Amino acid sequence: MIDARTFKDEITVLLDQLYDSQKDNLELMAQAFRKCIEEDGVVHVFGSGHSVGLGIDIKDRVGSLVPIHIMEMADFVTKGGIPAEEFMDPKNIFERKPGVAQKLYDLYDIKPQDIFVVISNSGINGIVIDIADLAKKNGHKVIIITSMKHTLAEEPRHPSGKKLYEFGDIVVDNCGPHGDALIQTDGVAKVCSVSSICNNCIAQSVAARTIELLEEDGVELPVLNGNEEHDTYLKKKYEGRA
């Protein structure tokens, strides 16, 4: 029987597995954030669909790092000139298209010291792979967050025959199950998708460790604290980039 506690119990087990298996990769991710921020860089976060939630969870709230930039899929339309009809076409899903990522990439003020976090549970769709590939070709460190159980069970869709994790300098496995849903029912389907929770736990943990590392180095923390003067100063510092 599934009751209100079932999900809590099962997600707790999964998160313990995540932190036990990925602790080294999470440390590498935090060290990459540290270096980027100390060099006045910005962390560009890209994910399509639900994956964009990772960036949203660690940006623009009290206690969050300021130099985080979310690469928005909607910017294809609002800034990149892609017709809304093309972007929303259910018969030709935009996030699966290869060869369109350059248009998004070129919309932003990207500096050499910047790094990229690219998130996709399946890691097989065209646009996430192309963003990671572009960032790598331009000399940026690329951090991938994906479900290895999911991606290894799927056939590649990209013309290169590769999957997203193959483009990562650092790869963090969110340890989610194939298909994302966690809990088996008596019916034909599993329920309760977990990738957003796992990804957000990764993001918040890395943000906390990054702040600790910056404090150790005596660096001015680019963290919102609710003080209007302080927060306005930080937002102005990264204006147009984060």
C-alpha positions as CSV (number, residue, x, y, z in Angstrom):
1,M,0.0,0.0,0.0
2,I,1.2,3.5,-0.8
3,D,0.5,6.1,1.9
4,A,1.8,9.6,2.6
5,R,5.0,8.3,4.1
6,T,6.0,6.0,1.2
7,F,7.5,8.6,-1.0
8,K,9.4,10.2,1.9
9,D,10.9,6.8,2.8
10,E,11.9,6.0,-0.8
11,I,13.3,9.4,-1.7
12,T,15.4,9.4,1.5
13,V,17.0,6.1,0.4
14,L,17.6,7.5,-3.1
15,L,19.2,10.7,-1.8
16,D,21.5,8.7,0.5
17,Q,22.6,6.7,-2.6
18,L,23.1,10.0,-4.5
19,Y,25.3,11.6,-1.8
20,D,27.3,8.4,-1.1
21,S,28.0,7.7,-4.8
22,Q,28.5,11.2,-6.1
23,K,30.3,13.0,-3.2
24,D,33.6,13.3,-5.2
25,N,31.8,14.7,-8.3
26,L,29.8,17.1,-6.1
27,E,33.1,18.4,-4.7
28,L,34.6,18.8,-8.2
29,M,31.5,20.7,-9.2
30,A,31.8,23.0,-6.1
31,Q,35.5,23.6,-6.9
32,A,34.6,24.5,-10.5
33,F,32.0,27.0,-9.2
34,R,34.6,28.4,-6.8
35,K,37.2,29.0,-9.5
36,C,34.7,30.5,-11.8
37,I,33.3,33.0,-9.3
38,E,36.8,34.0,-8.0
39,E,37.7,34.9,-11.6
40,D,34.5,37.0,-11.9
41,G,32.8,34.4,-14.1
42,V,29.3,33.3,-14.3
43,V,27.7,29.8,-14.1
44,H,25.4,29.3,-17.1
45,V,22.7,26.8,-16.4
46,F,20.8,25.1,-19.2
47,G,18.1,22.4,-19.1
48,S,15.0,21.9,-21.2
49,G,11.7,20.9,-19.7
50,H,11.6,20.2,-16.0
51,S,15.4,20.3,-15.9
52,V,15.4,24.1,-15.9
53,G,14.2,23.9,-12.3
54,L,17.8,23.3,-11.1
55,G,18.8,26.8,-12.0
56,I,15.6,28.4,-10.8
57,D,16.1,26.8,-7.3
58,I,19.4,28.5,-6.7
59,K,18.8,31.9,-8.2
60,D,17.2,35.2,-7.1
61,R,16.3,34.3,-3.6
62,V,17.8,35.2,-0.2
63,G,20.8,33.0,0.4
64,S,21.5,32.3,-3.3
65,L,24.5,33.0,-5.4
66,V,24.1,35.9,-7.8
67,P,26.5,34.9,-10.6
68,I,24.1,32.2,-11.9
69,H,22.6,32.7,-15.3
70,I,19.7,30.6,-16.6
71,M,19.7,30.0,-20.4
72,E,16.0,30.2,-21.1
73,M,14.4,28.1,-23.8
74,A,11.8,30.9,-24.2
75,D,14.7,33.2,-25.3
76,F,14.6,31.5,-28.7
77,V,11.3,33.3,-29.2
78,T,11.6,36.4,-27.1
79,K,15.1,37.3,-28.1
80,G,16.2,34.9,-30.9
81,G,13.5,35.5,-33.5
82,I,12.2,31.9,-33.6
83,P,8.5,32.0,-34.5
84,A,6.3,30.8,-31.6
85,E,4.5,28.4,-33.9
86,E,7.8,26.6,-34.7
87,F,8.9,26.6,-31.0
88,M,5.6,25.1,-29.9
89,D,5.1,22.6,-32.8
90,P,4.1,19.3,-31.1
91,K,5.0,17.4,-34.3
92,N,8.6,18.7,-34.3
93,I,9.6,19.0,-30.7
94,F,12.0,21.9,-30.5
95,E,14.2,20.6,-27.7
96,R,15.0,17.5,-29.8
97,K,16.3,19.6,-32.7
98,P,20.0,19.5,-33.4
99,G,21.7,22.5,-34.9
100,V,19.7,25.3,-33.3
101,A,21.7,25.8,-30.1
102,Q,24.2,28.3,-31.6
103,K,21.3,30.8,-31.9
104,L,20.7,30.6,-28.1
105,Y,24.3,30.6,-27.2
106,D,25.0,33.8,-29.2
107,L,22.3,35.7,-27.3
108,Y,24.4,35.9,-24.1
109,D,27.4,37.8,-22.9
110,I,29.6,34.8,-22.3
111,K,33.2,35.3,-21.0
112,P,36.2,32.9,-21.2
113,Q,36.1,32.2,-17.4
114,D,32.5,31.2,-17.4
115,I,31.4,27.6,-16.9
116,F,28.3,25.6,-17.9
117,V,25.9,23.3,-16.1
118,V,23.8,21.3,-18.6
119,I,21.0,19.1,-17.2
120,S,19.0,16.4,-18.9
121,N,17.6,13.2,-17.4
122,S,17.7,11.3,-20.6
123,G,20.7,13.1,-22.1
124,I,19.7,12.3,-25.7
125,N,18.0,15.4,-27.0
126,G,19.6,17.6,-29.6
127,I,19.7,21.0,-27.9
128,V,21.2,20.0,-24.6
129,I,24.0,18.1,-26.4
130,D,24.6,21.0,-28.8
131,I,24.9,23.5,-25.9
132,A,27.4,21.3,-24.1
133,D,29.3,20.7,-27.3
134,L,29.4,24.5,-28.1
135,A,30.6,25.3,-24.6
136,K,33.3,22.7,-24.7
137,K,34.5,23.8,-28.1
138,N,34.7,27.4,-26.8
139,G,37.0,26.3,-24.0
140,H,34.5,26.3,-21.1
141,K,34.4,23.7,-18.3
142,V,31.1,21.7,-18.8
143,I,29.3,20.0,-15.9
144,I,26.6,17.5,-16.8
145,I,23.8,16.4,-14.5
146,T,21.9,13.4,-15.8
147,S,20.4,10.0,-14.8
148,M,22.9,7.4,-15.9
149,K,20.3,4.6,-15.4
150,H,18.0,6.5,-17.8
151,T,20.5,7.6,-20.4
152,L,22.2,4.3,-20.7
153,A,18.9,2.6,-21.4
154,E,18.0,4.9,-24.3
155,E,19.1,5.0,-27.9
156,P,20.9,8.3,-28.9
157,R,18.9,10.8,-31.0
158,H,21.8,13.2,-31.8
159,P,23.4,12.9,-35.2
160,S,26.8,12.4,-33.5
161,G,25.5,9.2,-32.0
162,K,26.6,10.6,-28.6
163,K,24.8,11.3,-25.3
164,L,25.1,14.3,-23.1
165,Y,27.3,12.7,-20.4
166,E,30.0,12.2,-23.1
167,F,30.5,16.0,-23.3
168,G,31.1,16.5,-19.5
169,D,34.3,17.5,-17.8
170,I,32.4,16.6,-14.7
171,V,29.4,14.3,-14.7
172,V,27.0,14.1,-11.8
173,D,24.6,11.2,-11.8
174,N,21.3,12.2,-10.1
175,C,20.8,8.5,-9.5
176,G,17.2,8.6,-10.6
177,P,15.5,5.5,-12.1
178,H,14.9,4.9,-15.8
179,G,11.7,6.7,-16.7
180,D,12.1,9.0,-13.6
181,A,9.1,7.6,-11.6
182,L,10.3,6.0,-8.4
183,I,7.4,4.1,-6.7
184,Q,6.0,0.9,-8.1
185,T,2.2,0.5,-7.8
186,D,-0.1,-2.4,-8.2
187,G,-1.0,-1.1,-11.6
188,V,0.9,-0.9,-14.9
189,A,2.9,2.3,-14.1
190,K,5.3,3.7,-11.5
191,V,4.5,7.1,-9.9
192,C,6.3,10.0,-8.3
193,S,9.0,11.5,-10.6
194,V,12.2,12.4,-8.7
195,S,14.6,14.1,-11.0
196,S,13.6,17.6,-9.9
197,I,14.2,16.8,-6.3
198,C,17.5,15.1,-6.9
199,N,18.7,17.9,-9.2
200,N,17.7,20.6,-6.7
201,C,19.4,18.7,-3.9
202,I,22.6,18.6,-6.0
203,A,22.3,22.3,-6.8
204,Q,21.7,23.5,-3.2
205,S,24.4,21.2,-1.8
206,V,27.0,22.5,-4.4
207,A,25.9,26.1,-3.7
208,A,26.5,25.6,0.0
209,R,29.9,24.0,-0.5
210,T,30.8,26.8,-2.9
211,I,30.0,29.5,-0.4
212,E,32.1,27.6,2.2
213,L,35.0,27.5,-0.2
214,L,34.7,31.2,-1.0
215,E,34.6,32.0,2.7
216,E,37.8,30.0,3.2
217,D,39.5,32.1,0.5
218,G,38.4,35.4,2.0
219,V,36.4,36.3,-1.1
220,E,33.5,38.7,-1.0
221,L,30.5,36.5,-1.1
222,P,28.1,37.2,-4.1
223,V,25.1,36.0,-2.1
224,L,21.8,37.8,-1.7
225,N,21.1,38.5,2.0
226,G,17.9,40.5,1.9
227,N,19.6,43.9,2.5
228,E,18.5,46.1,-0.3
229,E,21.7,48.1,-0.7
230,H,23.9,45.0,-0.6
231,D,21.7,43.0,-3.0
232,T,21.3,45.9,-5.5
233,Y,25.1,46.3,-5.6
234,L,25.5,42.6,-6.4
235,K,22.8,42.6,-9.1
236,K,24.4,45.7,-10.6
237,K,27.8,44.0,-10.6
238,Y,26.5,41.1,-12.7
239,E,23.9,43.0,-14.7
240,G,23.5,41.7,-18.2
241,R,25.3,38.5,-17.4
242,A,23.4,36.9,-14.6
